[in-house]
Amino acid sequence: MAECRKVAVIGAGASGLVTARELQREGHRVVVFEKSNQLGGLWAYNPRVETDLLSLDPNREIIHSSLYKSLRTNLPRQLMSFSDYSFNCAENGNRSNFPEHEEVLKFLNEFANDFAINELIRFNTEVVRVAPVEFGGNRWIVESKSEELSSEEVFDSVVICNGHYTTPRVANIPGIRKWPGKQIHSHNYRVPEPFKDQIVVVIGDGPSGLDICRDIATVAKQVHLSTRSSEIEVSKLDNYENLWNHSKIDHVDESGEVTFLDGSSIHADIILHCTGYKYDFPFLETNGIVSVNDEGRVVGPLYKHVFPPKLSPCLSFVSIPYQGIVFLMFELQAKWIAQVLSGKVLLPSEAEMLADVEDHNRQLEEAGIPKRHTHRLHPHEMEYMDGIAAQIGMPLLDAGLKEMYWSIYKCAREVGYANYRDLWVFENLVQLSL
């Protein structure tokens, strides 16, 4: 007979919502803790920004979402669906293959309504401590705060779904302490208007950096994009007259000058850090069993990025890996956790899981992949998802979805990130949309 557990889910974003559904489907009793007044997590746009624009002040009011107003998805709507709940529904519109963030939030709200997840969520309730119950037989105490009132509750299991796009990482630039200009992290970027007539240096050429530098270029005097590479030569970017591509920053100084490794330099008003985020679980107490290392970029040890071997299955994480068909990945991880907790699926022994983690780390090292990319799935994202599907007896990922995913990568390489969403064509799109 399947085991029924009382399970706390932390976070009501996409990963938390699908986790709650899968746990409930397995017969578990679910409570979802959400510190804001609405679901959606990352996808709930908030025009407010933090008072500390670099988000370094530990006493600041933290704004969870990092969405900027112009954001569109990196993946087409066909790859933003869950396995049994499509993003192609007529009520979600069909204006673009790559939806704007408002459409994603609408989709998640509809998902929550259709599966009665809202009634499981405690809104405006922040989790402030998660810790094992002493002599509690692998149970967990969850301390939460709502309207200045604190409460403690004991759960059989906890699933952490709080996302990893809230705590910024900031570039360490020689001379930055004396540099007189304004600094901001992309976490606090919303609209381009504050950058009007300014000379802006954007650090980081990932998806957000490339989106934001073009957004700012519509109003700024000049925008200079600094990449991680030391070999890039200064050049105009795309068809913009005021947007330049540079190598990595060499140093800045008290005169306001920013000097690049390519030998060029400019006098900048603003440095905008599009330098990524840290994993952060300030509420989690495990006595060092689970830790966040490498400047906030590695959580471990985690078996398959989900289960801490020593604390499994009672503690687990959804959404730690990045790059891939993420909503489907969340769903697969959630199904795996739910079935492990009900006893339908067994995990390997603690020793076997630790050995698997060590083997994964060794493979990265032998391939010359920096430790900071421990949780990056690319180019093995399909193998990862198929591996979890096999664990829970599900079919392997649809070949058409895999083909669509890789066609996007190919298009982005050929035409550039700035243009692929407008130029991408997939000849099997109609069949996959049916």
Disulfide bonds with the S-S distance in Angstrom:
none
